[in-house]
């Protein structure tokens, strides 16, 4: 970039071409998202202010972001945040960037947990809309004097919240989204990385959920031994080790390897979860896992091999790819 006057339109055009020449997959989108962040505006602002010149400080900040992006730093890491389930999560290189496909897991968990609470829910994951989720955010009516908030039922709900676990929590996006959209739930999370745990703790605080979640550092279910849960959720590492080298540089080089590799066939963590998690579910509880392409049937088979599992479900993502496996524990105590 030289000393010419850089308007919004000109800088976007230049950056788009520069990113394309460097092999960036979505050059225009990335250019717009980064510039909108620098200007603290919505992207639509850029289109109606093409002729607006950038101030020197804005241009300098944008130039630094461009440098990071061509080094294949993910946009979310450059911005330091990512929207997921309508919520904003802090993002660093210590945890995976939350992906849209993982929203299927959250929606499935919320729907089924609502059913466990006896609330009326739609039959399919695709029917759980943003409006349904946001319904749980509505402020409760003011209680009558001497009555607990929420009426007589509130006492039992407070006394017996649904207890969930999130294994390999990373940024905390899964667990914290469930808590945010479903009152009367509490959670324990586990991550093997202390740095990832720290990110999740910051996100819990920023969302005002820190009093409803306990964070643990450790290996899968080990820190939770002796506890039982209504649901155990996980988006574990599931990329076959041989496939790591084929991933996009943004993923292969800039996201934690321990959050990607699932062993030789990608199923290492599912084997352990399918063996250990059912015994930690309450009767009639469920475990739900995000899975990779072509992994849903094998993961469901691993779950069904455990005698405590009564049935399984396989749910597709937005592209129709099988993405979530739900496995239900028998309702009888064993």
N, C-alpha and C positions, 0 to 999 in steps of 0.2 A: 504494500500500500504506500502511495506517495502522499504528497501534501495537498492534492486536489481536494475540493470540497466533497465530502462523502455524505450524500443524502441517504435516507432509508432505502429508497428504491435502488440506488446505485450499489450500496454496500451489500444488499441482499443478492443482487444479480452477480456481483463479483464472488461473493462467498459461495453461492450455489455452484458456480463453475469450478471454483477452487476445490470444494469438497468432492465434486464429481471426478475431477482429475486425480484426486487422492484415493478414490475408490470407496468413499463414504456411501452407504447404502441409500440413505434418504437425505440427499444434500439440501434440497429446498426446505424441507420440514425442519431439519436441524438448524439451518441458518435462521429461520424465523423464530424458533423456540428460544434460541440463545439470545437473539437481539431483543425479543420481547422481554426477556428476563433482565437484560441490561437496562432497558428503558422503563422497567416496572410497569409495563402495559400488557393488555391482552393482544393476541396475535392480530385480531381484526384491526387494531389501531394502525398497524404497519401499512395496511392496504389503503387506508384513507389519508395517510400522511407520507406518501412516497417521496415528496419533494422536501420534507423536513430534514435539515442538516443535523448531523450528529455533533454533539459537543466533544471537545478533545478528551475529556475524562471518559465519556461513553465509548468513544472510538478505541481508546486504550484498553478499556475493560473487555470490549468485544474482541479485540485483537488477541488478547490472552486466552479467551475462550476458544477462538479458532485454532490457536496453537495446540491447545489440549485436545481438541476434537480430532485433529489430523494425526495425533499420537494414539488415537483410538480409545481415548478415555470416553466412556459412555456419557451421553448427555445428562442423564440423571446424576451421575457423580460430579459433573462439572457444576450443575446447578445446586447440588447438595440436597436435593429433594425429589420425591416422586409421588404423583397422585395415585392412589389405589383405593378402590371402593369409595370414591368421593372424599377421601381423607388424604392429608399430606403427611408423608413420612420422610424423616431424615434419611439420607442415603450416603454411605461412604464405601470405600473399597473393601471394607471388612465384612460386608454381607452382600448377598445377591440383591440386585435391583428387583423390586416387586414387578411381576409381569401380569398382564391382563388375564391370561389363562388361569392364573391362580385364584382369580375372583370366583371361578366356578366352585372351587373347594370351599371358599368362605360362604357362598350362597347356599351350597348344599348343607353345610354345617348349621347355619342359622335356621334354615327351613326345618331340619330334622330336630334340632334342639327346641324350636318352638312347638313342634308336635309333641315332644316329650313333656313340655310344660302344659300341654292340653290346649294350646292356642290353635285356632283355625288357620291352616296354611294351604297354599295351592299344592297341586299334586306333583308338579315338575319344577326342577331347578330353574328352567327358563322363565317360569312364571313369577319368580321372586324378583320383583322390580325394585328400582331405587325408592319408589314411593313406599313400598312395603317396608324396606329397611328403615327409611326415615321416620316411619310411623312410631318406631321405638324411641325416637328422639323427642317426641312431643312432651312438653312439660306436664307433669301430673297435676290434677286438680288440687287445690288447697284443701287439706283435711279439716274436718270439723274439729272444734276444740276438744282436746282429750283423746282424739283418735289418731292412730299412726298414719303416716302418709300412705295413700293408696288403699285405705280401707282395711277391713278385717283380713283380706287375703294377703296384705303386705307383710303381716307378721310372719306367716308361714314362708313367704317367698324370701324374706330376709334371713329367716332361720335355716332354710334349706335351699341355698342357691345351687344351680347346676354347676358342677365342677368339671372343667375341661383341661386338657393338656395340649401343648403345642411343642412338638419334638423337632429340633433343628430350627429354632424360631427365627434366626437371622435378624432382620430389621424389626421383627415383631408384627409384620403386616397382617398375617393370618389371624393370630390370636387377638390382637388389639382391634381388628375390624369386627370380629365376632362379638367382643365385649361391647364395642361402641354401639352396635346395632341390636343387641339383645340384653335387655335389663335382666337382673337376677342371675347373672353368671359370674363366676370367678375362674381364675386360671393359674396354672403353673406352666412355665415354659423351660425348655432346656436347649442349650447350645454348647457345643464343645469349645467354641471360641470366646474367650473373655471380651475381646474387642467387639464381636457381634452382639454379645449380651449388653454391652455398654450402649450400643446404638439403640437396641430395643428398649432399654430403660429410659433413654432420652425421649423416644417416641411415646412411651407410656405416659411420661410426665407432660409432654406437650399436648396430649389428648385428654389429660385429666383422668387417666385410668390407673394411675400407679397404686391406688389403694385396693384394686381388684385383681392384681396379678403379682405373682411371685416368680422371680427369675432365678434359674439355677445354671451353673456351669458344670458340664459333665458329658458323659457318653450316652446318648439316646435315653433310655428309660431309667438308667441306674440311679440318678438322683431322686427319683420318684418312687423308689421301692417302698411298698407298704401303703401307698395311696391307691384310691380307686376314683374313677372318672366316669362321667356320663358320656364323654366323647374324647377320643385321642386323635389329634389331627397332625398331619406331617406332610411337608413337601421336601422329602429327603434328597440327597444327591442321587441322581439316577442316570447320568450319562455314562455309557460304557467307556471304560478307560481308553480303548483304541479310537473312540470317536472324539476325544477331547481335542486332538490335533486338527480336526476338521471344523471346529467351531469358529464363529466370527472372532476376529482379533479382540473386539470389545469385550467378549465373554472369556475367551481363552487366556488373554493376557491381563485383563483388568479386574476380573472377579475372582474370588477366592477358590482355588482348586479344590479345597476340602468341601466346598458347597456344591461341587459339580460332579465329581467322580463317584460313581456307584459300583466300582469294581469291574471285573472282567465283562459281565453281561449287564451291568447297571442295576442288578437286583439285590446286591449285598444287604442294603439297609432294610429292604422290604422283608427279606428272610428273617432278620432279627425281630423286626416289629411284628410280623405275623406270628412268630413263636411266642413273644413275650407280652405283647400289648393286650390280647384278649383277657388274660387273667387279671388285668388291672382295670377292666371295665365293670361297671355295675351291671347286673342282669338287665338285658334289654338295651344296653348302651351300644355305641358304635365307634368304629375307628374309620377315618377317612383319609385317603392319601392321594396326592397328585402323582401322576405317572407320566412317563415319556411315551413317545409313539411306539405302538406295538407291544406295550408293556401291560396293558390293562388286564388281559386274559391271564397271563402268567401271575400277576400280582393277586388277582382274584382267586386263582387256584391255590396260591400259597396261603391265603387267608382261610379258604374253605378246608384246607388240610388240618387246621386246628379244630379239635372237637368242640371247642367253646363257641365257634362261629356257626350261626344258624343259616344265614343267607348273605348274599352279596349283591351289590348294584354296581353298574358301570355307567358313568355319566359323560356325555360328550362336551367338548369345549365349543367356542363360538364358530370354529371352522369344521365342526362335525367329527373331530378326532377324539377318540376315547381318552379322557383326561383325568378322571377321578374314579377311584374305587372306594366304595363304602361297604364295610363288613359289620354285620350286626351280631352281637353276642346273644346267646340263648337267654330267654327270660327266666329260666329256671336256675336256681343256685346249684352249682356243681362243686 
